[in-house]
Amino acid sequence: MLRWLIAILFLANMLAFVAVRGVFGPTPTAGGREPNHLNRQVHQEWLKVQPVTAAEAADQAVVGGPAPVAPIAASALSQ
């Protein structure tokens, strides 16, 4: 039983290796499928860097700082 499992896994690995090497044709990621892909790239000359205002910075997490305390009101439960 184990011999058959090993043989099947070996054949599956060989088939995957052959498929990756391109025996069955080019892989789908080989190119040519998205001709307009380069036209949709972000152009660096279009980007504008703007400083973050204090109002926008209030929503940003401080890296390395303590976690903000949530404004939650708590009270003791009566039994």
Backbone as CSV, one residue per row, in Angstrom:
resi,resn,N_x,N_y,N_z,CA_x,CA_y,CA_z,C_x,C_y,C_z
1,MET,0.830,-1.198,0.000,0.000,0.000,0.000,0.869,1.253,0.000
2,LEU,1.895,1.263,0.855,2.761,2.423,0.955,3.587,2.617,-0.312
3,ARG,3.962,1.501,-0.960,4.726,1.605,-2.213,3.921,2.328,-3.276
4,TRP,2.627,2.033,-3.351,1.785,2.692,-4.354,1.634,4.178,-4.079
5,LEU,1.507,4.509,-2.817,1.396,5.917,-2.448,2.664,6.677,-2.811
6,ILE,3.803,6.070,-2.519,5.080,6.713,-2.862,5.228,6.830,-4.375
7,ALA,4.831,5.806,-5.114,4.922,5.848,-6.575,4.013,6.924,-7.154
8,ILE,2.807,7.051,-6.619,1.870,8.077,-7.109,2.386,9.469,-6.795
9,LEU,2.922,9.665,-5.583,3.475,10.976,-5.235,4.686,11.313,-6.095
10,PHE,5.513,10.320,-6.383,6.670,10.554,-7.246,6.226,10.966,-8.646
11,LEU,5.241,10.268,-9.188,4.738,10.614,-10.518,4.090,12.006,-10.525
12,ALA,3.387,12.349,-9.460,2.772,13.679,-9.383,3.846,14.757,-9.330
13,ASN,4.920,14.506,-8.584,6.021,15.476,-8.532,6.701,15.614,-9.881
14,MET,6.903,14.505,-10.570,7.523,14.560,-11.896,6.626,15.319,-12.881
15,LEU,5.330,15.084,-12.817,4.390,15.790,-13.685,4.406,17.290,-13.389
16,ALA,4.436,17.666,-12.115,4.499,19.086,-11.761,5.804,19.708,-12.234
17,PHE,6.911,18.988,-12.091,8.202,19.499,-12.545,8.206,19.724,-14.051
18,VAL,7.680,18.755,-14.793,7.633,18.868,-16.253,6.723,20.022,-16.666
19,ALA,5.611,20.206,-15.967,4.687,21.293,-16.298,5.326,22.646,-16.038
20,VAL,6.082,22.763,-14.953,6.734,24.037,-14.637,7.829,24.341,-15.645
21,ARG,8.495,23.334,-16.149,9.567,23.536,-17.126,9.030,23.957,-18.486
22,GLY,7.732,23.864,-18.728,7.148,24.365,-19.962,6.941,23.334,-21.037
23,VAL,6.903,22.060,-20.704,6.713,21.014,-21.712,5.315,21.100,-22.320
24,PHE,4.327,21.464,-21.531,2.949,21.541,-22.010,2.596,22.909,-22.578
25,GLY,3.559,23.770,-22.732,3.330,25.106,-23.251,3.685,26.141,-22.199
26,PRO,3.612,27.403,-22.559,3.974,28.445,-21.591,2.963,28.521,-20.457
27,THR,3.445,28.927,-19.311,2.560,29.088,-18.172,1.668,30.311,-18.394
28,PRO,0.524,30.388,-17.728,-0.363,31.540,-17.922,0.287,32.864,-17.523
29,THR,1.261,32.833,-16.643,1.914,34.070,-16.223,3.101,34.428,-17.104
30,ALA,3.263,33.729,-18.221,4.412,33.967,-19.086,4.308,35.293,-19.832
31,GLY,3.153,35.906,-19.867,3.011,37.216,-20.500,2.044,37.187,-21.669
32,GLY,1.764,38.369,-22.197,0.911,38.482,-23.359,-0.577,38.484,-23.070
33,ARG,-0.984,38.243,-21.846,-2.413,38.188,-21.555,-3.002,39.548,-21.203
34,GLU,-2.180,40.465,-20.726,-2.667,41.787,-20.349,-1.859,42.853,-21.093
35,PRO,-2.215,43.123,-22.329,-1.417,44.098,-23.080,-1.530,45.523,-22.547
36,ASN,-2.624,45.843,-21.860,-2.792,47.200,-21.339,-2.255,47.360,-19.923
37,HIS,-1.618,46.327,-19.413,-1.137,46.369,-18.032,-0.115,47.476,-17.831
38,LEU,0.793,47.634,-18.760,1.811,48.685,-18.623,1.205,50.074,-18.756
39,ASN,0.127,50.216,-19.490,-0.515,51.516,-19.629,-1.209,51.957,-18.354
40,ARG,-1.550,51.016,-17.483,-2.253,51.331,-16.254,-1.306,51.526,-15.069
41,GLN,-0.019,51.513,-15.290,0.937,51.690,-14.215,0.875,53.126,-13.692
42,VAL,1.215,53.291,-12.429,1.235,54.611,-11.822,2.484,55.333,-12.299
43,HIS,2.313,56.534,-12.801,3.450,57.328,-13.263,3.949,58.181,-12.110
44,GLN,5.243,58.128,-11.890,5.785,58.846,-10.743,5.671,60.359,-10.889
45,GLU,5.613,60.857,-12.088,5.491,62.311,-12.246,4.079,62.796,-11.900
46,TRP,3.121,61.894,-11.817,1.757,62.267,-11.457,1.564,62.331,-9.945
47,LEU,2.453,61.721,-9.189,2.293,61.656,-7.741,2.716,62.961,-7.092
48,LYS,1.995,63.342,-6.068,2.309,64.548,-5.314,2.409,64.179,-3.843
49,VAL,3.465,64.604,-3.183,3.659,64.331,-1.769,3.113,65.507,-0.986
50,GLN,2.232,65.209,-0.021,1.639,66.247,0.799,1.883,65.908,2.262
51,PRO,2.195,66.903,3.070,2.387,66.605,4.494,1.059,66.254,5.153
52,VAL,1.140,65.447,6.186,-0.047,65.033,6.925,-0.378,66.115,7.941
53,THR,-1.635,66.552,7.938,-2.064,67.561,8.896,-2.294,66.915,10.258
54,ALA,-2.443,67.733,11.281,-2.666,67.218,12.627,-3.982,66.460,12.719
55,ALA,-5.006,66.907,12.000,-6.303,66.227,12.034,-6.206,64.841,11.390
56,GLU,-5.436,64.745,10.305,-5.269,63.442,9.661,-4.370,62.528,10.481
57,ALA,-3.416,63.092,11.196,-2.482,62.297,11.978,-3.138,61.706,13.217
58,ALA,-4.284,62.238,13.652,-4.951,61.727,14.843,-5.451,60.304,14.626
59,ASP,-5.778,59.940,13.395,-6.278,58.605,13.105,-5.159,57.588,12.893
60,GLN,-3.933,58.042,12.754,-2.824,57.146,12.467,-2.272,56.536,13.742
61,ALA,-1.916,55.284,13.684,-1.310,54.610,14.833,0.150,55.017,14.943
62,VAL,0.621,55.160,16.164,2.017,55.491,16.409,2.782,54.183,16.501
63,VAL,3.745,54.019,15.631,4.517,52.785,15.609,5.472,52.775,16.793
64,GLY,5.417,51.721,17.571,6.291,51.599,18.724,5.743,52.247,19.968
65,GLY,4.645,52.953,19.858,4.052,53.614,21.015,3.028,52.721,21.681
66,PRO,2.510,53.156,22.807,1.495,52.349,23.483,0.183,52.360,22.704
67,ALA,-0.590,51.330,22.896,-1.883,51.237,22.231,-2.820,52.290,22.807
68,PRO,-3.630,52.929,21.984,-4.548,53.943,22.504,-5.612,53.307,23.399
69,VAL,-6.005,54.044,24.408,-7.019,53.564,25.338,-8.389,53.887,24.764
70,ALA,-9.247,52.861,24.704,-10.581,53.051,24.162,-11.450,53.782,25.185
71,PRO,-12.249,54.757,24.739,-13.103,55.507,25.673,-14.343,54.682,26.039
72,ILE,-14.194,53.742,26.961,-15.299,52.877,27.366,-15.606,53.133,28.837
73,ALA,-16.875,53.335,29.125,-17.288,53.534,30.517,-17.697,52.173,31.084
74,ALA,-17.193,51.861,32.254,-17.495,50.595,32.900,-18.130,50.832,34.255
75,SER,-18.988,49.952,34.645,-19.603,50.029,35.960,-19.758,48.611,36.512
76,ALA,-19.901,48.519,37.819,-20.041,47.218,38.455,-21.433,46.656,38.185
77,LEU,-21.500,45.355,37.992,-22.785,44.691,37.738,-23.434,44.319,39.070
78,SER,-24.721,44.505,39.168,-25.437,44.112,40.374,-25.922,42.666,40.214
79,GLN,-25.881,41.925,41.312,-26.289,40.517,41.206,-27.580,40.255,41.882
